[in-house]
Amino acid sequence: MRCFDDTVYVSIDYLGVVSRKEFNTIKQSAIETNTEIKKLNGSKLNITAYIVDNRLELIMSKALD
């Protein structure tokens, strides 16, 4: 039996409204975090979403081809 998480290829988390400064800090640390996420589940695309200056900003765990 396959786990549900094994069949999900995209995960999106919305984490709220942040300032541009906060977002830049988050984005820098996301580089290290995404490296670890790829080790755990390299096939899944993890997207973290924020609202910054009334715009939707995404941080993706890997580049889209």
PyMOL commands that set and color helices and strands:
alter all, ss='L'
color gray80, all
select helices_A, chain A and resi 4-7+20-40
alter helices_A, ss='H'
color red, helices_A
select strands_A, chain A and resi 10-17+45-52+55-60
alter strands_A, ss='S'
color yellow, strands_A
deselect
rebuild
show_as cartoon
